[in-house]
Amino acid sequence: MTTGRQTDVLVLGAGIIGVSVALHLQERGRNVVLVDRGEPGAETSHGNAGLIERSSVVPYAFPRDLASIVALASNRSVAVRYRPLALLKMAPWLARYWWHSAPARLDRIGRAILPLIERSIEEHQRWTKPAGTEALLRGGGWIELYRDRRAMEGAIKAAVELKPYGLTYDVLDAESLHREEPGLLPGAAAGAVHWRDPVTASDPGAITRAYAALFMARGGTLVRADALGLRQAEGGWRLATDQGEWHSAEVVAALGPWSKEFYERFGYRFPLGFKRGYHMHYELADETAPRHPICDVLAGFVLTRMQRGVRLTTGIELAGRDEPSDSWQLDHAEQIARRILPLQRRVDAEPWRGARPCLPDMLPIIGRAPRHRGLWFAFGHAHHGFTLGPVTGRLLAEAMTQTPTFCDPKPFAAERFLA
């Protein structure tokens, strides 16, 4: 076994964030080794709804009105489910999340993340042809479906308020919605808002793997190792891998929901929480399959056509990252979904479960580790990991190579939690 090999950068984590960082650094002339304990795109990057969410210009905030909070407190919401003990443990995190969701703070947060959202599609598209992912991406946006007329009226008002962002959307009544989605069952909805800007993927995990393959085709190295084995060494860092020990001057930690164990080893205490989610695939005849991803806003789930079948992705479960699965949320979402589309049998033997890594101010950490030279962070992307992977890679690579960044990186700095 070869030992003591040298590279410029070790990127820890081969999800969509880590793979994108590796590609951008490689394009800027850095020698990069990409590290994961498994296969690229096999974890959180695999299980999402496949949205490149260009229209998501307002972060997912904590409800501020009493009626919504009371409704969620009943723990009967399909959109948001919680484990009582986990909720107690998460109380300080939830309090900070609520505080940051105040209108003025939310506006500042939204303006900070907007440059990343605005460039999310074009940064994916830079690799579409070289990675061969054209067939896995489709335009046409996605549809927010409302089963209640009053909720539909509120959605129209909210869409109008987003006019300054220049987003393209159509308001669909029940009749026009069925023309757009002929597979919907009668009476499925009162109406919908069709957001036309987003791009969607039929297999987000396969796209991540294709980006990793492109990285390797361009001369990059993929190795297997446990990121917790990283050690500081003279002049940099070292890590034992399945290809021997690698040494580097710089390290990027892009470990998604597994970031906590890593950064705590180096003395950092970031308020990372988890919003878990589930998915299941269903058989459905081609003529009734959704033409666009369909989000039932009230119940918080998305139905979208994937290569494996129609994927139902659930809303939020507030629970410890590794707690056992609970089928309640998925089962109830499925009951509602079967009144929207004529879903057939389940395809998967068991539901997939993942954890979205979330910070209470709704912004990821992207940037330098304050107390360790050569260590960089890229995690905490919450609902938008797949959306923001490539654009995060660009921002971090620009910072690491000391070139002008396309937007202000300060809002994403780790220091904001260390004051």
C-alpha positions as CSV (number, residue, x, y, z in Angstrom):
1,M,0.0,0.0,0.0
2,T,1.3,3.4,-1.0
3,T,1.8,5.9,1.9
4,G,2.5,9.5,2.3
5,R,0.9,10.8,-0.9
6,Q,0.5,14.5,-1.4
7,T,-2.3,16.6,-2.7
8,D,-3.4,20.2,-2.5
9,V,-6.8,19.7,-1.0
10,L,-8.7,16.9,0.7
11,V,-12.5,17.3,0.3
12,L,-14.3,15.3,2.9
13,G,-17.8,14.2,1.8
14,A,-18.9,13.1,-1.7
15,G,-22.5,14.4,-1.6
16,I,-23.6,17.2,-3.9
17,I,-21.8,19.8,-1.9
18,G,-18.4,18.1,-1.6
19,V,-18.4,16.9,-5.2
20,S,-19.2,20.4,-6.4
21,V,-16.4,21.9,-4.3
22,A,-14.0,19.3,-5.7
23,L,-14.9,20.1,-9.3
24,H,-14.7,23.9,-8.9
25,L,-11.3,23.6,-7.2
26,Q,-10.1,21.3,-9.9
27,E,-11.2,23.8,-12.5
28,R,-9.0,26.4,-10.8
29,G,-5.9,24.2,-11.0
30,R,-5.9,22.5,-7.6
31,N,-5.1,18.9,-7.2
32,V,-8.0,17.4,-5.2
33,V,-8.7,14.1,-3.5
34,L,-12.4,13.5,-2.8
35,V,-13.1,11.4,0.3
36,D,-16.1,9.5,1.4
37,R,-16.8,6.4,3.5
38,G,-19.2,5.2,0.8
39,E,-20.3,5.9,-2.8
40,P,-20.8,9.5,-4.1
41,G,-24.4,10.8,-3.8
42,A,-25.5,7.8,-1.7
43,E,-26.9,9.7,1.3
44,T,-28.8,12.9,1.6
45,S,-28.0,13.9,-2.0
46,H,-29.9,10.8,-3.1
47,G,-33.2,11.1,-1.3
48,N,-34.5,14.6,-2.1
49,A,-37.2,15.8,-4.4
50,G,-34.7,16.7,-7.2
51,L,-35.6,20.4,-7.3
52,I,-33.1,23.1,-8.4
53,E,-35.3,25.6,-6.7
54,R,-34.7,28.9,-8.4
55,S,-38.0,30.3,-7.2
56,S,-37.3,29.7,-3.5
57,V,-36.2,33.2,-2.8
58,V,-37.8,33.3,0.7
59,P,-36.1,30.9,3.3
60,Y,-38.2,28.3,5.0
61,A,-39.0,30.2,8.2
62,F,-40.5,29.2,11.5
63,P,-44.2,30.1,11.7
64,R,-44.7,33.4,13.6
65,D,-48.5,33.4,13.8
66,L,-50.2,31.8,16.8
67,A,-52.7,29.8,14.8
68,S,-50.0,28.0,12.8
69,I,-47.9,27.3,16.0
70,V,-51.0,25.9,17.8
71,A,-51.8,23.7,14.8
72,L,-48.2,22.3,14.7
73,A,-48.2,21.8,18.5
74,S,-51.0,19.2,18.1
75,N,-48.5,16.9,16.4
76,R,-51.1,15.9,13.9
77,S,-49.7,17.9,11.0
78,V,-48.6,15.8,8.0
79,A,-46.2,18.6,7.0
80,V,-44.4,18.9,10.4
81,R,-44.1,16.0,12.8
82,Y,-42.0,15.8,16.0
83,R,-40.8,13.5,18.6
84,P,-41.7,15.0,22.0
85,L,-38.3,14.2,23.6
86,A,-36.4,15.4,20.6
87,L,-38.5,18.6,20.7
88,L,-37.4,19.3,24.3
89,K,-33.7,18.7,23.3
90,M,-34.2,21.0,20.3
91,A,-35.9,23.8,22.2
92,P,-32.9,26.2,22.3
93,W,-32.3,25.6,18.5
94,L,-36.0,26.1,17.8
95,A,-36.1,29.3,19.8
96,R,-33.2,30.7,17.7
97,Y,-34.9,29.6,14.5
98,W,-38.1,31.4,15.6
99,W,-36.1,34.5,16.4
100,H,-34.3,34.6,13.1
101,S,-37.7,34.2,11.3
102,A,-39.0,37.6,12.4
103,P,-39.8,39.6,9.2
104,A,-36.9,42.1,9.2
105,R,-34.3,39.4,10.0
106,L,-35.9,37.0,7.4
107,D,-35.6,39.8,4.8
108,R,-31.9,40.2,5.6
109,I,-31.3,36.4,5.4
110,G,-33.2,36.2,2.1
111,R,-31.1,39.0,0.6
112,A,-27.9,37.2,1.7
113,I,-28.8,33.9,0.1
114,L,-30.4,35.3,-3.0
115,P,-27.2,35.5,-5.1
116,L,-26.7,31.8,-4.6
117,I,-30.4,31.0,-5.5
118,E,-30.2,33.2,-8.6
119,R,-27.1,31.3,-9.9
120,S,-28.2,27.8,-8.8
121,I,-29.4,26.6,-12.2
122,E,-26.5,28.0,-14.3
123,E,-23.9,26.5,-12.0
124,H,-25.6,23.1,-12.4
125,Q,-25.7,23.7,-16.2
126,R,-22.0,24.3,-16.5
127,W,-21.5,20.5,-16.0
128,T,-24.6,19.2,-17.7
129,K,-23.0,18.4,-21.1
130,P,-19.6,17.2,-19.8
131,A,-21.2,15.1,-17.1
132,G,-23.8,13.7,-19.5
133,T,-26.8,14.6,-17.3
134,E,-29.0,16.3,-19.9
135,A,-31.5,13.4,-19.9
136,L,-31.8,13.6,-16.1
137,L,-32.9,17.2,-16.0
138,R,-36.1,18.8,-17.2
139,G,-37.4,22.3,-17.4
140,G,-40.9,23.5,-16.9
141,G,-40.8,24.2,-13.2
142,W,-43.0,22.8,-10.5
143,I,-46.5,23.1,-9.2
144,E,-47.7,24.1,-5.7
145,L,-51.1,22.6,-5.3
146,Y,-53.8,23.8,-2.9
147,R,-56.8,21.7,-1.9
148,D,-58.5,24.6,-0.1
149,R,-59.8,27.7,-1.9
150,R,-58.8,30.1,1.0
151,A,-55.3,28.7,1.0
152,M,-55.2,29.2,-2.8
153,E,-56.2,32.9,-2.3
154,G,-53.3,33.3,0.2
155,A,-50.9,31.7,-2.3
156,I,-51.8,34.1,-5.0
157,K,-51.2,37.0,-2.7
158,A,-47.8,35.6,-1.7
159,A,-46.9,35.1,-5.3
160,V,-47.7,38.7,-6.2
161,E,-45.5,39.9,-3.3
162,L,-42.6,38.1,-5.0
163,K,-42.9,40.2,-8.2
164,P,-39.7,42.2,-7.5
165,Y,-37.7,39.0,-7.9
166,G,-38.7,38.6,-11.5
167,L,-40.0,35.1,-11.1
168,T,-42.2,33.5,-13.8
169,Y,-45.4,31.8,-12.6
170,D,-49.0,31.0,-13.7
171,V,-52.0,30.9,-11.4
172,L,-54.1,27.8,-12.3
173,D,-57.7,27.2,-11.4
174,A,-59.0,23.7,-11.1
175,E,-59.7,23.4,-14.8
176,S,-56.4,24.8,-16.1
177,L,-54.6,22.7,-13.5
178,H,-56.1,19.5,-15.0
179,R,-55.1,20.6,-18.4
180,E,-51.6,21.0,-17.2
181,E,-51.7,17.7,-15.2
182,P,-54.3,15.4,-16.8
183,G,-53.4,12.6,-14.5
184,L,-54.8,14.3,-11.4
185,L,-57.9,12.7,-9.9
186,P,-61.2,14.7,-10.0
187,G,-61.5,17.2,-7.2
188,A,-57.8,16.9,-6.3
189,A,-57.3,20.6,-5.9
190,A,-59.0,24.0,-5.8
191,G,-56.1,25.4,-7.8
192,A,-52.3,25.8,-8.0
193,V,-49.4,28.1,-8.6
194,H,-47.1,26.9,-11.4
195,W,-43.5,28.2,-10.8
196,R,-41.8,28.0,-14.1
197,D,-38.2,28.9,-13.3
198,P,-37.0,25.8,-11.4
199,V,-35.4,22.9,-13.1
200,T,-36.0,19.4,-11.8
201,A,-34.1,16.1,-11.8
202,S,-35.3,12.5,-12.3
203,D,-32.5,11.1,-10.2
204,P,-30.5,13.6,-8.0
205,G,-28.3,10.8,-6.7
206,A,-27.3,9.8,-10.3
207,I,-26.5,13.5,-11.1
208,T,-24.2,13.7,-8.1
209,R,-22.5,10.4,-9.2
210,A,-22.1,11.8,-12.7
211,Y,-20.4,14.9,-11.3
212,A,-18.1,12.7,-9.3
213,A,-17.3,10.7,-12.5
214,L,-16.5,13.9,-14.3
215,F,-14.2,14.9,-11.5
216,M,-12.3,11.6,-11.8
217,A,-12.3,11.8,-15.6
218,R,-10.5,15.1,-15.3
219,G,-7.8,13.6,-13.2
220,G,-9.3,13.8,-9.7
221,T,-8.9,11.0,-7.1
222,L,-11.7,9.4,-5.1
223,V,-10.8,7.5,-2.0
224,R,-12.6,5.8,0.9
225,A,-11.9,6.9,4.4
226,D,-13.5,8.0,7.7
227,A,-13.4,11.8,7.9
228,L,-13.0,11.5,11.7
229,G,-9.5,10.1,11.1
230,L,-8.3,13.5,9.9
231,R,-5.2,14.8,11.9
232,Q,-3.3,18.0,11.8
233,A,0.3,17.5,10.6
234,E,3.3,19.7,10.1
235,G,2.4,22.1,7.3
236,G,-1.1,20.8,6.9
237,W,-3.3,17.7,7.4
238,R,-3.1,13.9,7.0
239,L,-5.7,11.2,6.5
240,A,-5.4,7.4,6.3
241,T,-7.5,6.1,3.4
242,D,-7.9,2.9,1.5
243,Q,-5.2,4.2,-0.8
244,G,-2.7,4.9,1.9
245,E,-2.1,8.1,3.8
246,W,-2.7,11.4,2.1
247,H,-1.2,14.7,3.1
248,S,-2.6,18.1,2.1
249,A,-2.2,21.8,2.9
250,E,-6.0,22.3,3.0
251,V,-9.1,20.4,3.9
252,V,-12.8,21.1,3.1
253,A,-15.4,19.5,5.4
254,A,-18.6,19.0,3.4
255,L,-20.2,16.3,5.5
256,G,-23.8,17.3,5.6
257,P,-25.7,15.9,8.6
258,W,-22.5,14.2,9.8
259,S,-20.6,17.5,10.2
260,K,-21.3,17.8,13.9
261,E,-19.0,14.9,14.9
262,F,-16.3,16.3,12.8
263,Y,-16.2,19.9,13.9
264,E,-16.7,19.1,17.5
265,R,-13.4,17.1,17.4
266,F,-11.7,20.5,16.6
267,G,-13.5,22.4,19.4
268,Y,-16.3,24.1,17.4
269,R,-19.8,24.3,18.7
270,F,-22.3,25.2,15.9
271,P,-26.0,25.0,16.5
272,L,-26.7,22.3,13.9
273,G,-30.2,20.8,13.9
274,F,-31.9,18.2,11.8
275,K,-35.1,18.2,9.8
276,R,-35.6,14.6,8.8
277,G,-37.6,13.4,5.8
278,Y,-38.7,10.2,4.1
279,H,-39.4,9.1,0.6
280,M,-41.1,6.2,-1.1
281,H,-41.5,5.3,-4.8
282,Y,-44.8,4.1,-6.4
283,E,-45.8,2.6,-9.7
284,L,-48.0,4.7,-11.8
285,A,-49.1,4.5,-15.5
286,D,-47.3,6.9,-17.8
287,E,-50.5,8.6,-18.9
288,T,-51.3,9.5,-15.2
289,A,-47.8,10.3,-14.0
290,P,-47.2,13.9,-13.1
291,R,-45.6,16.0,-15.8
292,H,-44.1,18.3,-13.2
293,P,-43.2,17.9,-9.5
294,I,-46.4,18.6,-7.5
295,C,-46.2,20.0,-4.0
296,D,-49.1,19.7,-1.7
297,V,-48.4,22.8,0.4
298,L,-50.7,22.1,3.3
299,A,-49.4,18.5,3.8
300,G,-45.8,19.4,2.9
301,F,-45.0,16.6,0.5
302,V,-43.8,16.5,-3.1
303,L,-44.9,14.0,-5.8
304,T,-42.4,13.8,-8.7
305,R,-41.6,11.4,-11.4
306,M,-38.2,9.7,-10.9
307,Q,-36.5,6.9,-12.8
308,R,-37.5,4.4,-10.2
309,G,-41.2,5.5,-10.2
310,V,-43.2,8.4,-8.7
311,R,-41.4,9.6,-5.6
312,L,-43.3,10.9,-2.6
313,T,-41.0,13.0,-0.4
314,T,-42.4,14.0,3.0
315,G,-42.2,17.3,4.9
316,I,-40.3,17.8,8.2
317,E,-39.8,15.4,11.1
318,L,-38.1,17.0,14.1
319,A,-36.1,14.1,15.6
320,G,-32.6,13.1,16.3
321,R,-30.6,12.3,13.2
322,D,-30.2,8.6,14.0
323,E,-33.5,7.8,15.9
324,P,-35.5,4.9,14.5
325,S,-37.9,5.6,11.6
326,D,-41.5,6.3,12.2
327,S,-44.0,5.6,9.4
328,W,-46.8,7.9,10.6
329,Q,-45.8,10.9,8.4
330,L,-45.3,9.0,5.2
331,D,-48.4,6.8,5.7
332,H,-50.6,9.9,6.2
333,A,-49.0,11.7,3.3
334,E,-49.6,8.7,1.1
335,Q,-53.3,8.7,2.1
336,I,-53.6,12.3,0.8
337,A,-51.5,11.6,-2.2
338,R,-53.8,8.8,-3.3
339,R,-56.6,11.4,-3.5
340,I,-54.4,13.5,-5.9
341,L,-52.9,10.8,-8.2
342,P,-53.9,7.2,-8.8
343,L,-50.8,5.8,-7.1
344,Q,-50.3,2.0,-7.5
345,R,-48.2,-0.3,-5.3
346,R,-45.1,0.8,-3.3
347,V,-41.8,0.0,-5.1
348,D,-39.3,0.2,-2.3
349,A,-39.1,-2.5,0.4
350,E,-38.6,0.2,3.1
351,P,-39.0,4.0,3.1
352,W,-35.8,5.9,2.6
353,R,-34.9,8.3,5.5
354,G,-32.5,11.2,5.5
355,A,-31.7,14.3,7.6
356,R,-31.5,17.8,6.4
357,P,-28.6,19.6,8.2
358,C,-30.1,23.0,9.3
359,L,-28.7,26.1,11.1
360,P,-31.2,28.3,13.0
361,D,-30.5,31.4,10.8
362,M,-31.4,29.4,7.7
363,L,-28.0,30.1,6.1
364,P,-25.2,27.4,5.5
365,I,-21.7,27.8,6.8
366,I,-19.4,28.3,3.8
367,G,-15.9,29.5,4.5
368,R,-12.7,29.3,6.6
369,A,-12.6,27.5,10.0
370,P,-11.7,30.4,12.3
371,R,-9.1,28.6,14.5
372,H,-7.5,26.1,12.1
373,R,-5.3,27.1,9.2
374,G,-6.2,25.3,6.0
375,L,-9.5,24.0,7.2
376,W,-12.7,25.1,5.4
377,F,-16.4,24.3,6.0
378,A,-19.3,23.8,3.6
379,F,-22.5,22.4,5.4
380,G,-25.9,23.3,6.8
381,H,-27.8,23.8,3.5
382,A,-31.1,22.6,5.0
383,H,-33.8,22.1,2.3
384,H,-31.5,23.3,-0.5
385,G,-28.5,21.1,-0.7
386,F,-29.1,19.8,-4.2
387,T,-30.1,23.3,-5.3
388,L,-27.0,25.0,-3.9
389,G,-24.3,22.4,-4.3
390,P,-22.6,23.7,-7.5
391,V,-23.0,27.4,-6.5
392,T,-21.6,26.6,-3.0
393,G,-18.6,24.9,-4.7
394,R,-18.0,28.0,-6.8
395,L,-18.2,30.5,-3.8
396,L,-15.8,28.4,-1.7
397,A,-13.4,27.7,-4.5
398,E,-13.2,31.4,-5.2
399,A,-12.5,32.1,-1.5
400,M,-9.9,29.4,-1.3
401,T,-8.0,30.5,-4.4
402,Q,-8.2,34.2,-3.3
403,T,-10.0,35.3,-6.4
404,P,-12.9,37.8,-6.3
405,T,-16.1,36.1,-5.0
406,F,-19.3,36.5,-7.0
407,C,-21.2,37.6,-3.8
408,D,-20.4,38.7,-0.3
409,P,-19.3,35.5,1.6
410,K,-19.6,37.2,5.1
411,P,-23.2,36.1,5.8
412,F,-22.0,32.4,5.6
413,A,-18.9,32.8,7.8
414,A,-18.5,30.4,10.7
415,E,-17.6,33.3,12.9
416,R,-21.2,34.4,13.2
417,F,-21.8,31.5,15.7
418,L,-18.5,32.0,17.7
419,A,-19.0,35.6,19.0
